[in-house]
Amino acid sequence: MLAEAGVAFEEVDITGVPELEAAYREWLPVVEIDGERAFVYFVDPAALVRRLKQMPADPTEAGA
């Protein structure tokens, strides 16, 4: 969905990384936006779009 919308994202495979498996295994899938957990277990596409529209157009404005 993000790729189709042209939104940059990073997909992280936690397999074989003990620290990440311990932190995230029970929550999968996990979506974080700007380092904050936004969705766990299920990603509602409409809610994700709403969250992304709240983001500043310029990534340097994040957290400002």
PDB file of N, CA, C and O in Angstrom, chain B, residues numbered from 101:
ATOM      1  N   MET B 101       0.821  -1.184   0.000  1.00  0.00           N
ATOM      2  CA  MET B 101       0.000   0.000   0.000  1.00  0.00           C
ATOM      3  C   MET B 101       0.873   1.259   0.000  1.00  0.00           C
ATOM      4  O   MET B 101       0.619   2.191  -0.763  1.00  0.00           O
ATOM      5  N   LEU B 102       1.894   1.287   0.849  1.00  0.00           N
ATOM      6  CA  LEU B 102       2.756   2.465   0.903  1.00  0.00           C
ATOM      7  C   LEU B 102       3.533   2.649  -0.389  1.00  0.00           C
ATOM      8  O   LEU B 102       3.654   3.765  -0.896  1.00  0.00           O
ATOM      9  N   ALA B 103       4.057   1.559  -0.916  1.00  0.00           N
ATOM     10  CA  ALA B 103       4.814   1.648  -2.167  1.00  0.00           C
ATOM     11  C   ALA B 103       3.924   2.160  -3.300  1.00  0.00           C
ATOM     12  O   ALA B 103       4.354   2.983  -4.109  1.00  0.00           O
ATOM     13  N   GLU B 104       2.687   1.673  -3.355  1.00  0.00           N
ATOM     14  CA  GLU B 104       1.743   2.114  -4.387  1.00  0.00           C
ATOM     15  C   GLU B 104       1.448   3.605  -4.262  1.00  0.00           C
ATOM     16  O   GLU B 104       1.208   4.277  -5.265  1.00  0.00           O
ATOM     17  N   ALA B 105       1.466   4.125  -3.034  1.00  0.00           N
ATOM     18  CA  ALA B 105       1.177   5.532  -2.796  1.00  0.00           C
ATOM     19  C   ALA B 105       2.423   6.408  -2.933  1.00  0.00           C
ATOM     20  O   ALA B 105       2.340   7.632  -2.831  1.00  0.00           O
ATOM     21  N   GLY B 106       3.572   5.779  -3.163  1.00  0.00           N
ATOM     22  CA  GLY B 106       4.803   6.532  -3.305  1.00  0.00           C
ATOM     23  C   GLY B 106       5.363   7.051  -1.992  1.00  0.00           C
ATOM     24  O   GLY B 106       6.114   8.025  -1.971  1.00  0.00           O
ATOM     25  N   VAL B 107       4.993   6.395  -0.892  1.00  0.00           N
ATOM     26  CA  VAL B 107       5.459   6.801   0.431  1.00  0.00           C
ATOM     27  C   VAL B 107       6.729   6.013   0.762  1.00  0.00           C
ATOM     28  O   VAL B 107       6.755   4.787   0.652  1.00  0.00           O
ATOM     29  N   ALA B 108       7.770   6.722   1.166  1.00  0.00           N
ATOM     30  CA  ALA B 108       9.007   6.064   1.560  1.00  0.00           C
ATOM     31  C   ALA B 108       8.802   5.332   2.877  1.00  0.00           C
ATOM     32  O   ALA B 108       8.175   5.860   3.795  1.00  0.00           O
ATOM     33  N   PHE B 109       9.326   4.129   2.970  1.00  0.00           N
ATOM     34  CA  PHE B 109       9.227   3.364   4.205  1.00  0.00           C
ATOM     35  C   PHE B 109      10.381   2.388   4.283  1.00  0.00           C
ATOM     36  O   PHE B 109      11.039   2.106   3.281  1.00  0.00           O
ATOM     37  N   GLU B 110      10.622   1.879   5.462  1.00  0.00           N
ATOM     38  CA  GLU B 110      11.654   0.874   5.671  1.00  0.00           C
ATOM     39  C   GLU B 110      10.998  -0.371   6.245  1.00  0.00           C
ATOM     40  O   GLU B 110      10.340  -0.316   7.284  1.00  0.00           O
ATOM     41  N   GLU B 111      11.181  -1.478   5.570  1.00  0.00           N
ATOM     42  CA  GLU B 111      10.681  -2.759   6.070  1.00  0.00           C
ATOM     43  C   GLU B 111      11.842  -3.463   6.755  1.00  0.00           C
ATOM     44  O   GLU B 111      12.923  -3.591   6.180  1.00  0.00           O
ATOM     45  N   VAL B 112      11.619  -3.917   7.981  1.00  0.00           N
ATOM     46  CA  VAL B 112      12.676  -4.546   8.759  1.00  0.00           C
ATOM     47  C   VAL B 112      12.295  -5.990   9.034  1.00  0.00           C
ATOM     48  O   VAL B 112      11.240  -6.263   9.608  1.00  0.00           O
ATOM     49  N   ASP B 113      13.159  -6.918   8.623  1.00  0.00           N
ATOM     50  CA  ASP B 113      12.969  -8.333   8.912  1.00  0.00           C
ATOM     51  C   ASP B 113      13.658  -8.620  10.237  1.00  0.00           C
ATOM     52  O   ASP B 113      14.878  -8.491  10.342  1.00  0.00           O
ATOM     53  N   ILE B 114      12.897  -9.004  11.240  1.00  0.00           N
ATOM     54  CA  ILE B 114      13.461  -9.212  12.576  1.00  0.00           C
ATOM     55  C   ILE B 114      13.987 -10.631  12.769  1.00  0.00           C
ATOM     56  O   ILE B 114      14.560 -10.943  13.812  1.00  0.00           O
ATOM     57  N   THR B 115      13.796 -11.482  11.778  1.00  0.00           N
ATOM     58  CA  THR B 115      14.206 -12.879  11.882  1.00  0.00           C
ATOM     59  C   THR B 115      15.694 -12.986  12.165  1.00  0.00           C
ATOM     60  O   THR B 115      16.513 -12.435  11.430  1.00  0.00           O
ATOM     61  N   GLY B 116      16.039 -13.691  13.225  1.00  0.00           N
ATOM     62  CA  GLY B 116      17.435 -13.935  13.549  1.00  0.00           C
ATOM     63  C   GLY B 116      18.129 -12.794  14.272  1.00  0.00           C
ATOM     64  O   GLY B 116      19.338 -12.851  14.496  1.00  0.00           O
ATOM     65  N   VAL B 117      17.387 -11.760  14.640  1.00  0.00           N
ATOM     66  CA  VAL B 117      17.971 -10.648  15.400  1.00  0.00           C
ATOM     67  C   VAL B 117      17.325 -10.696  16.789  1.00  0.00           C
ATOM     68  O   VAL B 117      16.231 -10.168  16.985  1.00  0.00           O
ATOM     69  N   PRO B 118      18.000 -11.323  17.743  1.00  0.00           N
ATOM     70  CA  PRO B 118      17.389 -11.565  19.055  1.00  0.00           C
ATOM     71  C   PRO B 118      16.780 -10.336  19.718  1.00  0.00           C
ATOM     72  O   PRO B 118      15.703 -10.420  20.307  1.00  0.00           O
ATOM     73  N   GLU B 119      17.460  -9.193  19.627  1.00  0.00           N
ATOM     74  CA  GLU B 119      16.941  -7.986  20.273  1.00  0.00           C
ATOM     75  C   GLU B 119      15.616  -7.552  19.650  1.00  0.00           C
ATOM     76  O   GLU B 119      14.680  -7.186  20.361  1.00  0.00           O
ATOM     77  N   LEU B 120      15.541  -7.593  18.319  1.00  0.00           N
ATOM     78  CA  LEU B 120      14.312  -7.193  17.636  1.00  0.00           C
ATOM     79  C   LEU B 120      13.206  -8.221  17.839  1.00  0.00           C
ATOM     80  O   LEU B 120      12.045  -7.860  18.028  1.00  0.00           O
ATOM     81  N   GLU B 121      13.567  -9.502  17.800  1.00  0.00           N
ATOM     82  CA  GLU B 121      12.563 -10.542  18.040  1.00  0.00           C
ATOM     83  C   GLU B 121      11.967 -10.395  19.439  1.00  0.00           C
ATOM     84  O   GLU B 121      10.757 -10.535  19.616  1.00  0.00           O
ATOM     85  N   ALA B 122      12.803 -10.117  20.422  1.00  0.00           N
ATOM     86  CA  ALA B 122      12.316  -9.960  21.796  1.00  0.00           C
ATOM     87  C   ALA B 122      11.409  -8.734  21.914  1.00  0.00           C
ATOM     88  O   ALA B 122      10.423  -8.760  22.650  1.00  0.00           O
ATOM     89  N   ALA B 123      11.735  -7.680  21.204  1.00  0.00           N
ATOM     90  CA  ALA B 123      10.967  -6.436  21.308  1.00  0.00           C
ATOM     91  C   ALA B 123       9.670  -6.462  20.526  1.00  0.00           C
ATOM     92  O   ALA B 123       8.692  -5.835  20.935  1.00  0.00           O
ATOM     93  N   TYR B 124       9.638  -7.185  19.393  1.00  0.00           N
ATOM     94  CA  TYR B 124       8.503  -7.039  18.482  1.00  0.00           C
ATOM     95  C   TYR B 124       7.729  -8.322  18.161  1.00  0.00           C
ATOM     96  O   TYR B 124       6.607  -8.231  17.661  1.00  0.00           O
ATOM     97  N   ARG B 125       8.267  -9.485  18.421  1.00  0.00           N
ATOM     98  CA  ARG B 125       7.639 -10.743  17.966  1.00  0.00           C
ATOM     99  C   ARG B 125       6.163 -10.828  18.338  1.00  0.00           C
ATOM    100  O   ARG B 125       5.344 -11.197  17.497  1.00  0.00           O
ATOM    101  N   GLU B 126       5.810 -10.500  19.561  1.00  0.00           N
ATOM    102  CA  GLU B 126       4.417 -10.658  19.993  1.00  0.00           C
ATOM    103  C   GLU B 126       3.487  -9.590  19.422  1.00  0.00           C
ATOM    104  O   GLU B 126       2.268  -9.711  19.545  1.00  0.00           O
ATOM    105  N   TRP B 127       4.036  -8.551  18.804  1.00  0.00           N
ATOM    106  CA  TRP B 127       3.237  -7.436  18.303  1.00  0.00           C
ATOM    107  C   TRP B 127       2.989  -7.481  16.797  1.00  0.00           C
ATOM    108  O   TRP B 127       2.219  -6.667  16.288  1.00  0.00           O
ATOM    109  N   LEU B 128       3.604  -8.389  16.083  1.00  0.00           N
ATOM    110  CA  LEU B 128       3.576  -8.372  14.609  1.00  0.00           C
ATOM    111  C   LEU B 128       2.173  -8.393  14.038  1.00  0.00           C
ATOM    112  O   LEU B 128       1.310  -9.094  14.566  1.00  0.00           O
ATOM    113  N   PRO B 129       1.921  -7.653  12.988  1.00  0.00           N
ATOM    114  CA  PRO B 129       2.834  -6.661  12.425  1.00  0.00           C
ATOM    115  C   PRO B 129       2.868  -5.401  13.280  1.00  0.00           C
ATOM    116  O   PRO B 129       1.917  -5.080  13.994  1.00  0.00           O
ATOM    117  N   VAL B 130       3.978  -4.709  13.188  1.00  0.00           N
ATOM    118  CA  VAL B 130       4.166  -3.447  13.899  1.00  0.00           C
ATOM    119  C   VAL B 130       4.460  -2.369  12.864  1.00  0.00           C
ATOM    120  O   VAL B 130       5.298  -2.554  11.981  1.00  0.00           O
ATOM    121  N   VAL B 131       3.770  -1.251  12.981  1.00  0.00           N
ATOM    122  CA  VAL B 131       4.055  -0.103  12.126  1.00  0.00           C
ATOM    123  C   VAL B 131       4.416   1.053  13.040  1.00  0.00           C
ATOM    124  O   VAL B 131       3.649   1.434  13.924  1.00  0.00           O
ATOM    125  N   GLU B 132       5.594   1.600  12.808  1.00  0.00           N
ATOM    126  CA  GLU B 132       6.025   2.776  13.550  1.00  0.00           C
ATOM    127  C   GLU B 132       6.105   3.940  12.586  1.00  0.00           C
ATOM    128  O   GLU B 132       6.552   3.784  11.450  1.00  0.00           O
ATOM    129  N   ILE B 133       5.677   5.098  13.032  1.00  0.00           N
ATOM    130  CA  ILE B 133       5.747   6.317  12.232  1.00  0.00           C
ATOM    131  C   ILE B 133       6.605   7.299  13.020  1.00  0.00           C
ATOM    132  O   ILE B 133       6.270   7.678  14.142  1.00  0.00           O
ATOM    133  N   ASP B 134       7.708   7.699  12.417  1.00  0.00           N
ATOM    134  CA  ASP B 134       8.674   8.585  13.090  1.00  0.00           C
ATOM    135  C   ASP B 134       9.098   8.031  14.442  1.00  0.00           C
ATOM    136  O   ASP B 134       9.222   8.776  15.413  1.00  0.00           O
ATOM    137  N   GLY B 135       9.319   6.719  14.503  1.00  0.00           N
ATOM    138  CA  GLY B 135       9.811   6.095  15.722  1.00  0.00           C
ATOM    139  C   GLY B 135       8.768   5.821  16.786  1.00  0.00           C
ATOM    140  O   GLY B 135       9.096   5.312  17.858  1.00  0.00           O
ATOM    141  N   GLU B 136       7.511   6.150  16.506  1.00  0.00           N
ATOM    142  CA  GLU B 136       6.439   5.897  17.469  1.00  0.00           C
ATOM    143  C   GLU B 136       5.530   4.784  16.947  1.00  0.00           C
ATOM    144  O   GLU B 136       5.141   4.779  15.779  1.00  0.00           O
ATOM    145  N   ARG B 137       5.203   3.853  17.822  1.00  0.00           N
ATOM    146  CA  ARG B 137       4.345   2.740  17.435  1.00  0.00           C
ATOM    147  C   ARG B 137       2.960   3.273  17.081  1.00  0.00           C
ATOM    148  O   ARG B 137       2.300   3.910  17.902  1.00  0.00           O
ATOM    149  N   ALA B 138       2.527   3.004  15.844  1.00  0.00           N
ATOM    150  CA  ALA B 138       1.244   3.500  15.359  1.00  0.00           C
ATOM    151  C   ALA B 138       0.210   2.382  15.235  1.00  0.00           C
ATOM    152  O   ALA B 138      -0.977   2.611  15.466  1.00  0.00           O
ATOM    153  N   PHE B 139       0.643   1.188  14.877  1.00  0.00           N
ATOM    154  CA  PHE B 139      -0.265   0.053  14.698  1.00  0.00           C
ATOM    155  C   PHE B 139       0.423  -1.227  15.145  1.00  0.00           C
ATOM    156  O   PHE B 139       1.624  -1.408  14.948  1.00  0.00           O
ATOM    157  N   VAL B 140      -0.361  -2.110  15.751  1.00  0.00           N
ATOM    158  CA  VAL B 140       0.109  -3.457  16.072  1.00  0.00           C
ATOM    159  C   VAL B 140      -1.004  -4.436  15.731  1.00  0.00           C
ATOM    160  O   VAL B 140      -2.185  -4.089  15.753  1.00  0.00           O
ATOM    161  N   TYR B 141      -0.616  -5.644  15.421  1.00  0.00           N
ATOM    162  CA  TYR B 141      -1.518  -6.751  15.090  1.00  0.00           C
ATOM    163  C   TYR B 141      -2.222  -6.579  13.746  1.00  0.00           C
ATOM    164  O   TYR B 141      -2.271  -7.519  12.953  1.00  0.00           O
ATOM    165  N   PHE B 142      -2.761  -5.404  13.481  1.00  0.00           N
ATOM    166  CA  PHE B 142      -3.553  -5.160  12.272  1.00  0.00           C
ATOM    167  C   PHE B 142      -3.363  -3.709  11.857  1.00  0.00           C
ATOM    168  O   PHE B 142      -3.346  -2.807  12.695  1.00  0.00           O
ATOM    169  N   VAL B 143      -3.221  -3.495  10.558  1.00  0.00           N
ATOM    170  CA  VAL B 143      -3.098  -2.131  10.047  1.00  0.00           C
ATOM    171  C   VAL B 143      -4.360  -1.807   9.257  1.00  0.00           C
ATOM    172  O   VAL B 143      -4.621  -2.396   8.208  1.00  0.00           O
ATOM    173  N   ASP B 144      -5.129  -0.871   9.771  1.00  0.00           N
ATOM    174  CA  ASP B 144      -6.326  -0.408   9.068  1.00  0.00           C
ATOM    175  C   ASP B 144      -5.868   0.577   7.994  1.00  0.00           C
ATOM    176  O   ASP B 144      -5.331   1.634   8.324  1.00  0.00           O
ATOM    177  N   PRO B 145      -6.071   0.248   6.708  1.00  0.00           N
ATOM    178  CA  PRO B 145      -5.581   1.120   5.635  1.00  0.00           C
ATOM    179  C   PRO B 145      -6.087   2.561   5.729  1.00  0.00           C
ATOM    180  O   PRO B 145      -5.320   3.495   5.493  1.00  0.00           O
ATOM    181  N   ALA B 146      -7.348   2.753   6.066  1.00  0.00           N
ATOM    182  CA  ALA B 146      -7.892   4.110   6.156  1.00  0.00           C
ATOM    183  C   ALA B 146      -7.239   4.878   7.309  1.00  0.00           C
ATOM    184  O   ALA B 146      -6.942   6.066   7.179  1.00  0.00           O
ATOM    185  N   ALA B 147      -7.020   4.203   8.424  1.00  0.00           N
ATOM    186  CA  ALA B 147      -6.375   4.852   9.567  1.00  0.00           C
ATOM    187  C   ALA B 147      -4.922   5.184   9.240  1.00  0.00           C
ATOM    188  O   ALA B 147      -4.419   6.227   9.656  1.00  0.00           O
ATOM    189  N   LEU B 148      -4.252   4.318   8.509  1.00  0.00           N
ATOM    190  CA  LEU B 148      -2.878   4.583   8.111  1.00  0.00           C
ATOM    191  C   LEU B 148      -2.808   5.815   7.208  1.00  0.00           C
ATOM    192  O   LEU B 148      -1.934   6.664   7.382  1.00  0.00           O
ATOM    193  N   VAL B 149      -3.713   5.912   6.258  1.00  0.00           N
ATOM    194  CA  VAL B 149      -3.751   7.077   5.364  1.00  0.00           C
ATOM    195  C   VAL B 149      -3.983   8.348   6.176  1.00  0.00           C
ATOM    196  O   VAL B 149      -3.330   9.363   5.937  1.00  0.00           O
ATOM    197  N   ARG B 150      -4.915   8.301   7.140  1.00  0.00           N
ATOM    198  CA  ARG B 150      -5.164   9.479   7.980  1.00  0.00           C
ATOM    199  C   ARG B 150      -3.909   9.894   8.738  1.00  0.00           C
ATOM    200  O   ARG B 150      -3.581  11.079   8.809  1.00  0.00           O
ATOM    201  N   ARG B 151      -3.212   8.915   9.303  1.00  0.00           N
ATOM    202  CA  ARG B 151      -1.982   9.218  10.054  1.00  0.00           C
ATOM    203  C   ARG B 151      -0.930   9.829   9.144  1.00  0.00           C
ATOM    204  O   ARG B 151      -0.248  10.779   9.530  1.00  0.00           O
ATOM    205  N   LEU B 152      -0.795   9.293   7.942  1.00  0.00           N
ATOM    206  CA  LEU B 152       0.220   9.801   7.024  1.00  0.00           C
ATOM    207  C   LEU B 152      -0.113  11.202   6.545  1.00  0.00           C
ATOM    208  O   LEU B 152       0.791  12.007   6.318  1.00  0.00           O
ATOM    209  N   LYS B 153      -1.385  11.506   6.388  1.00  0.00           N
ATOM    210  CA  LYS B 153      -1.788  12.852   5.963  1.00  0.00           C
ATOM    211  C   LYS B 153      -1.508  13.884   7.047  1.00  0.00           C
ATOM    212  O   LYS B 153      -1.403  15.074   6.751  1.00  0.00           O
ATOM    213  N   GLN B 154      -1.385  13.448   8.294  1.00  0.00           N
ATOM    214  CA  GLN B 154      -1.064  14.337   9.405  1.00  0.00           C
ATOM    215  C   GLN B 154       0.412  14.692   9.440  1.00  0.00           C
ATOM    216  O   GLN B 154       0.814  15.624  10.136  1.00  0.00           O
ATOM    217  N   MET B 155       1.215  13.955   8.696  1.00  0.00           N
ATOM    218  CA  MET B 155       2.656  14.162   8.683  1.00  0.00           C
ATOM    219  C   MET B 155       2.992  15.442   7.915  1.00  0.00           C
ATOM    220  O   MET B 155       2.307  15.782   6.950  1.00  0.00           O
ATOM    221  N   PRO B 156       4.028  16.144   8.333  1.00  0.00           N
ATOM    222  CA  PRO B 156       4.445  17.332   7.569  1.00  0.00           C
ATOM    223  C   PRO B 156       4.943  16.912   6.187  1.00  0.00           C
ATOM    224  O   PRO B 156       5.540  15.847   6.028  1.00  0.00           O
ATOM    225  N   ALA B 157       4.694  17.752   5.202  1.00  0.00           N
ATOM    226  CA  ALA B 157       5.135  17.467   3.841  1.00  0.00           C
ATOM    227  C   ALA B 157       6.651  17.426   3.766  1.00  0.00           C
ATOM    228  O   ALA B 157       7.215  16.667   2.977  1.00  0.00           O
ATOM    229  N   ASP B 158       7.314  18.236   4.582  1.00  0.00           N
ATOM    230  CA  ASP B 158       8.774  18.290   4.621  1.00  0.00           C
ATOM    231  C   ASP B 158       9.244  17.480   5.833  1.00  0.00           C
ATOM    232  O   ASP B 158       8.981  17.868   6.971  1.00  0.00           O
ATOM    233  N   PRO B 159       9.945  16.348   5.598  1.00  0.00           N
ATOM    234  CA  PRO B 159      10.364  15.504   6.725  1.00  0.00           C
ATOM    235  C   PRO B 159      11.240  16.239   7.740  1.00  0.00           C
ATOM    236  O   PRO B 159      11.340  15.790   8.881  1.00  0.00           O
ATOM    237  N   THR B 160      11.874  17.348   7.368  1.00  0.00           N
ATOM    238  CA  THR B 160      12.692  18.077   8.324  1.00  0.00           C
ATOM    239  C   THR B 160      11.839  18.816   9.335  1.00  0.00           C
ATOM    240  O   THR B 160      12.345  19.280  10.357  1.00  0.00           O
ATOM    241  N   GLU B 161      10.525  18.931   9.055  1.00  0.00           N
ATOM    242  CA  GLU B 161       9.605  19.598   9.979  1.00  0.00           C
ATOM    243  C   GLU B 161       9.112  18.648  11.064  1.00  0.00           C
ATOM    244  O   GLU B 161       8.502  19.095  12.035  1.00  0.00           O
ATOM    245  N   ALA B 162       9.363  17.346  10.922  1.00  0.00           N
ATOM    246  CA  ALA B 162       8.878  16.367  11.901  1.00  0.00           C
ATOM    247  C   ALA B 162       9.460  16.685  13.270  1.00  0.00           C
ATOM    248  O   ALA B 162      10.660  16.921  13.415  1.00  0.00           O
ATOM    249  N   GLY B 163       8.602  16.687  14.250  1.00  0.00           N
ATOM    250  CA  GLY B 163       9.011  16.941  15.620  1.00  0.00           C
ATOM    251  C   GLY B 163       9.257  18.402  15.923  1.00  0.00           C
ATOM    252  O   GLY B 163       9.702  18.745  17.019  1.00  0.00           O
ATOM    253  N   ALA B 164       8.973  19.267  14.964  1.00  0.00           N
ATOM    254  CA  ALA B 164       9.222  20.706  15.184  1.00  0.00           C
ATOM    255  C   ALA B 164       8.092  21.336  15.953  1.00  0.00           C
ATOM    256  O   ALA B 164       8.127  22.535  16.231  1.00  0.00           O
TER     257      ALA B 164
END
